[in-house]
Amino acid sequence: MSTKKPTPPNGAPGASTPPETTTYRINPEVEAKIDAYIKENPKYWAYVQAMPRDRLERTVVLNEVRQIDRQQRMREGIMKRINASPELKQAYETLVKNVPEGQREEVMTQLARQTQRTVARSQGQRQAKGEAVGV
């Protein structure tokens, strides 16, 4: 029987302290966004406030599960694209050859995502410059 307490996801602070001593960081920009959303959606805010604590907690967990599922689908899509092209697969395997075996796929998807963002960003900048010149 283990006496270890479960820790919050992503190594959140306060994992080993009782809830009454946990201090949460406050980001003014995020707080402003939340306040604006509440102001624009008073019925939804009233609905959330009326939720029983158990239901509210389960909703938070559901959102985490959805986020993990979304990340997994994205990872699978990226790996499907990599595996569809033997040249691309070989290139990524060369890049991750020194990474421990159990971490290679994760590192490969991280590299592919970063490459995809960089290419999209540079294409967007080229298009913006082309539109400005064409005016």
Backbone as numpy.savetxt, mean C-alpha at the origin, in Angstrom:
# Nx Ny Nz CAx CAy CAz Cx Cy Cz
1.80 -23.37 25.17 0.95 -22.19 25.17 1.84 -20.95 25.17
1.60 -20.08 24.23 2.42 -18.88 24.08 1.77 -17.70 24.81
2.60 -16.88 25.41 2.07 -15.70 26.09 2.38 -14.42 25.31
2.93 -14.59 24.12 3.27 -13.43 23.29 2.01 -12.73 22.81
1.99 -11.41 22.95 0.84 -10.62 22.51 0.94 -10.40 21.01
-0.19 -10.40 20.29 -0.15 -10.11 18.86 0.29 -8.66 18.64
1.05 -8.43 17.59 1.51 -7.08 17.28 0.70 -6.51 16.13
0.51 -5.20 16.14 -0.22 -4.57 15.06 0.55 -4.73 13.74
-0.15 -4.64 12.59 0.52 -4.77 11.31 1.54 -3.66 11.11
2.53 -3.95 10.28 3.57 -2.99 9.90 4.39 -2.50 11.08
4.48 -3.27 12.15 5.31 -2.89 13.29 4.87 -1.58 13.91
3.58 -1.36 14.00 3.05 -0.10 14.53 3.57 0.15 15.94
3.78 1.43 16.29 4.25 1.74 17.63 3.23 1.32 18.67
3.71 1.03 19.85 2.81 0.66 20.93 2.43 -0.80 20.90
3.20 -1.62 20.17 2.85 -3.03 20.03 2.88 -3.76 21.37
3.75 -3.33 22.29 3.85 -4.06 23.55 3.34 -3.25 24.74
2.78 -2.09 24.50 2.27 -1.27 25.60 0.76 -1.34 25.64
0.19 -1.18 26.81 -1.28 -1.20 26.92 -1.89 -0.04 26.13
-3.11 -0.21 25.63 -3.75 0.83 24.81 -3.86 2.19 25.49
-4.01 2.23 26.82 -4.19 3.51 27.49 -2.92 4.37 27.48
-1.74 3.78 27.21 -0.51 4.56 27.18 -0.02 4.82 25.75
-0.76 4.36 24.76 -0.36 4.55 23.37 -0.57 6.01 22.97
0.45 6.58 22.35 0.36 7.94 21.83 0.41 7.86 20.31
-0.56 8.44 19.64 -0.62 8.42 18.20 -0.11 9.73 17.64
0.63 9.62 16.53 1.12 10.83 15.87 -0.05 11.52 15.18
0.05 12.82 15.11 -0.99 13.60 14.44 -0.33 14.33 13.28
-0.87 14.07 12.09 -0.40 14.74 10.88 -1.46 15.77 10.50
-1.14 17.06 10.60 -2.13 18.10 10.33 -2.76 18.01 8.94
-1.98 17.61 7.94 -2.53 17.49 6.59 -3.57 16.38 6.52
-3.26 15.26 7.14 -4.20 14.14 7.15 -5.44 14.51 7.95
-5.24 15.14 9.10 -6.38 15.57 9.91 -7.29 16.52 9.14
-6.70 17.43 8.36 -7.49 18.38 7.56 -8.30 17.63 6.51
-7.71 16.61 5.88 -8.44 15.82 4.89 -9.60 15.08 5.54
-9.34 14.52 6.71 -10.40 13.81 7.42 -11.52 14.77 7.80
-11.16 15.92 8.34 -12.17 16.92 8.73 -13.00 17.37 7.53
-12.34 17.57 6.39 -13.05 17.99 5.18 -14.01 16.89 4.73
-13.57 15.65 4.79 -14.43 14.54 4.38 -15.64 14.44 5.31
-15.41 14.58 6.61 -16.50 14.52 7.58 -17.50 15.63 7.31
-16.98 16.83 7.04 -17.85 17.98 6.79 -18.70 17.77 5.52
-18.09 17.14 4.50 -18.79 16.90 3.24 -19.74 15.70 3.30
-19.54 14.83 4.29 -20.32 13.60 4.39 -20.85 13.38 5.81
-21.70 14.29 6.30 -22.17 14.18 7.68 -22.99 12.91 7.95
-23.74 12.43 6.97 -24.54 11.21 7.19 -23.62 10.01 7.37
-22.58 9.93 6.57 -21.64 8.82 6.71 -20.93 8.90 8.06
-20.55 10.09 8.47 -19.87 10.27 9.76 -20.79 9.83 10.90
-22.06 10.18 10.82 -23.02 9.76 11.85 -23.16 8.23 11.85
-23.16 7.64 10.67 -23.23 6.18 10.54 -22.03 5.53 11.22
-20.83 6.05 10.96 -19.61 5.50 11.55 -19.65 5.65 13.07
-20.06 6.81 13.55 -20.11 7.04 14.99 -21.13 6.13 15.69
-22.17 5.75 14.97 -23.21 4.90 15.56 -22.84 3.41 15.53
-21.79 3.05 14.82 -21.40 1.64 14.72 -20.95 1.10 16.08
-21.35 -0.12 16.38 -20.83 -0.75 17.60 -19.32 -0.94 17.44
-18.60 -0.90 18.54 -17.14 -0.98 18.49 -16.66 -2.23 17.75
-17.27 -3.37 18.00 -16.86 -4.60 17.33 -16.99 -4.47 15.81
-18.11 -3.89 15.36 -18.33 -3.72 13.92 -17.31 -2.76 13.33
-17.01 -1.70 14.05 -16.03 -0.71 13.61 -14.64 -1.36 13.49
-14.27 -2.14 14.49 -12.98 -2.83 14.47 -12.89 -3.80 13.30
-13.96 -4.54 13.07 -13.98 -5.49 11.96 -13.93 -4.78 10.62
-14.50 -3.60 10.53 -14.43 -2.81 9.29 -13.01 -2.37 9.01
-12.30 -1.96 10.05 -10.89 -1.57 9.90 -10.07 -2.76 9.42
-10.32 -3.93 10.01 -9.59 -5.14 9.60 -9.95 -5.50 8.16
-11.22 -5.37 7.79 -11.63 -5.65 6.42 -10.88 -4.76 5.43
-10.73 -3.50 5.77 -9.98 -2.59 4.89 -8.53 -3.04 4.74
-7.93 -3.52 5.80 -6.56 -4.05 5.75 -6.50 -5.28 4.86
-7.47 -6.18 5.01 -7.53 -7.39 4.19 -7.68 -7.02 2.72
-8.53 -6.06 2.42 -8.72 -5.61 1.03 -7.43 -5.04 0.46
-6.71 -4.27 1.26 -5.46 -3.69 0.80 -4.43 -4.79 0.51
-4.36 -5.78 1.37 -3.43 -6.90 1.16 -3.82 -7.67 -0.10
-5.12 -7.92 -0.29 -5.60 -8.61 -1.50 -5.24 -7.82 -2.76
-5.41 -6.50 -2.72 -5.09 -5.64 -3.86 -3.61 -5.72 -4.18
-2.77 -5.66 -3.14 -1.33 -5.76 -3.35 -0.95 -7.10 -3.95
-1.60 -8.17 -3.49 -1.32 -9.51 -4.01 -1.73 -9.61 -5.48
-2.89 -9.06 -5.83 -3.32 -9.09 -7.23 -2.35 -8.31 -8.12
-1.89 -7.16 -7.62 -0.93 -6.37 -8.38 0.37 -7.15 -8.56
0.85 -7.78 -7.49 2.08 -8.57 -7.54 1.94 -9.72 -8.54
0.79 -10.40 -8.51 0.56 -11.50 -9.44 0.52 -11.00 -10.88
-0.09 -9.85 -11.11 -0.15 -9.28 -12.46 1.23 -8.92 -12.97
2.05 -8.35 -12.11 3.41 -7.99 -12.50 4.21 -9.25 -12.82
4.10 -10.28 -11.97 4.84 -11.51 -12.22 4.34 -12.21 -13.48
3.06 -12.11 -13.76 2.51 -12.70 -14.99 3.13 -12.02 -16.21
3.24 -10.68 -16.15 3.85 -9.92 -17.24 5.33 -10.28 -17.41
6.04 -10.41 -16.29 7.46 -10.77 -16.34 7.62 -12.17 -16.92
6.82 -13.11 -16.44 6.93 -14.50 -16.90 6.50 -14.68 -18.35
5.71 -13.76 -18.89 5.25 -13.85 -20.27 6.36 -13.53 -21.27
7.39 -12.85 -20.82 8.48 -12.47 -21.71 9.78 -13.11 -21.21
10.30 -14.10 -21.95 11.54 -14.76 -21.51 12.72 -13.79 -21.35
12.81 -12.79 -22.24 13.90 -11.82 -22.14 13.77 -10.98 -20.88
12.56 -10.53 -20.61 12.31 -9.73 -19.42 12.56 -10.55 -18.15
12.10 -11.80 -18.16 12.30 -12.67 -17.00 13.80 -12.88 -16.75
14.55 -13.11 -17.81 15.99 -13.32 -17.67 16.66 -12.06 -17.12
16.23 -10.90 -17.60 16.82 -9.64 -17.13 16.58 -9.46 -15.63
15.35 -9.69 -15.17 15.05 -9.55 -13.75 15.77 -10.61 -12.91
15.87 -11.84 -13.43 16.58 -12.89 -12.70 18.05 -12.53 -12.54
18.62 -11.89 -13.56 20.01 -11.44 -13.46 20.15 -10.39 -12.37
19.18 -9.47 -12.30 19.23 -8.41 -11.30 19.13 -8.94 -9.87
18.37 -10.01 -9.68 18.13 -10.51 -8.32 18.92 -11.77 -7.99
19.93 -12.08 -8.80 20.66 -13.35 -8.60 21.33 -13.44 -7.23
21.70 -12.30 -6.63 22.36 -12.33 -5.32 21.40 -12.15 -4.15
20.12 -12.06 -4.44 19.09 -11.92 -3.40 18.74 -13.32 -2.91
18.54 -13.51 -1.60 18.15 -14.83 -1.09 16.94 -15.38 -1.83
16.94 -16.66 -2.07 15.91 -17.33 -2.87 14.48 -16.97 -2.46
14.21 -16.95 -1.18 12.85 -16.68 -0.71 12.38 -15.25 -0.92
13.30 -14.35 -1.24 12.95 -12.94 -1.41 13.00 -12.47 -2.87
13.43 -13.34 -3.77 13.63 -12.92 -5.16 12.36 -12.42 -5.85
11.28 -13.14 -5.68 10.04 -12.73 -6.36 9.58 -11.37 -5.86
9.66 -11.16 -4.55 9.24 -9.87 -3.99 10.12 -8.74 -4.51
11.43 -8.96 -4.54 12.35 -7.93 -5.04 12.10 -7.69 -6.52
11.83 -8.76 -7.27 11.55 -8.62 -8.70 10.31 -7.74 -8.92
9.26 -7.97 -8.14 8.04 -7.17 -8.31 8.29 -5.73 -7.89
9.10 -5.51 -6.86 9.43 -4.14 -6.45 10.18 -3.41 -7.57
11.15 -4.09 -8.17 11.90 -3.48 -9.27 10.99 -3.19 -10.46
10.11 -4.12 -10.78 9.19 -3.93 -11.90 8.24 -2.77 -11.65
7.72 -2.67 -10.42 6.83 -1.55 -10.09 7.55 -0.22 -10.20
8.78 -0.16 -9.67 9.55 1.08 -9.73 9.85 1.45 -11.17
10.21 0.47 -11.98 10.48 0.71 -13.40 9.23 1.23 -14.09
8.10 0.61 -13.80 6.83 1.02 -14.40 6.50 2.47 -14.04
6.71 2.84 -12.76 6.45 4.22 -12.33 7.37 5.20 -13.05
8.65 4.84 -13.15 9.63 5.72 -13.80 9.29 5.92 -15.26
8.95 4.85 -15.96 8.60 4.95 -17.38 7.34 5.79 -17.55
6.33 5.55 -16.73 5.09 6.32 -16.83 5.34 7.80 -16.55
6.17 8.09 -15.55 6.49 9.47 -15.21 7.20 10.16 -16.38
8.19 9.49 -16.97 8.94 10.11 -18.06 8.06 10.28 -19.29
7.16 9.34 -19.55 6.23 9.48 -20.68 5.26 10.64 -20.43
4.83 10.78 -19.21 3.93 11.88 -18.86 4.60 13.23 -19.03
5.87 13.31 -18.66 6.61 14.56 -18.82 6.81 14.88 -20.29
7.11 13.85 -21.10 7.28 14.07 -22.54 5.99 14.55 -23.17
4.87 13.95 -22.76 3.57 14.35 -23.31 3.25 15.79 -22.91
3.54 16.16 -21.68 3.27 17.52 -21.22 4.11 18.52 -22.01
5.36 18.20 -22.25 6.21 19.09 -23.04 5.73 19.17 -24.48
5.29 18.05 -25.03 4.76 18.02 -26.40 3.50 18.84 -26.54
2.64 18.80 -25.54 1.40 19.59 -25.59 1.71 21.07 -25.49
2.69 21.43 -24.65 3.04 22.84 -24.50 3.66 23.38 -25.76
4.46 22.58 -26.47 5.11 23.01 -27.71 4.08 23.12 -28.81
3.11 22.20 -28.82 2.10 22.17 -29.88 1.09 23.29 -29.80
1.05 24.03 -28.69 0.04 25.08 -28.51 0.36 26.30 -29.30
